[in-house]
Amino acid sequence: MLHVIQSKKEILVCSGAGCRAWGADEISKELAALESLATGSSYAIRQVSCLSKCGGGSSVKIEPGEKIVKFRAPAEALDFFGVQVPA
């Protein structure tokens, strides 16, 4: 049996009510838009129902195996991933 090794990392964005209150939907949209514009992107953006790390911002996890980070605004997420936002 042939196994395909995926080279993409997944960025999981929590879509629970608490995270949505901190802008999780906007974070997911911003990151997905960046992914669609980048050629050869090594990331796939996926919303998940809950990452069980509630409070203090939107929960985002980079798979495989990296810790969960919290963002309080979409601009924080873009900055974390090294995207320059024009003023």
Sequence and secondary structure as in RCSB ss.txt:
>XXXX:A:sequence
MLHVIQSKKEILVCSGAGCRAWGADEISKELAALESLATGSSYAIRQVSCLSKCGGGSSVKIEPGEKIVKFRAPA
EALDFFGVQVPA
>XXXX:A:secstr
        EEEEEE SHHHHHTTHHHHHHHHHHHHHHSTT  EEEEEES  S  SSSEEEEEETT  EEEESSHH
HHHHHTT     
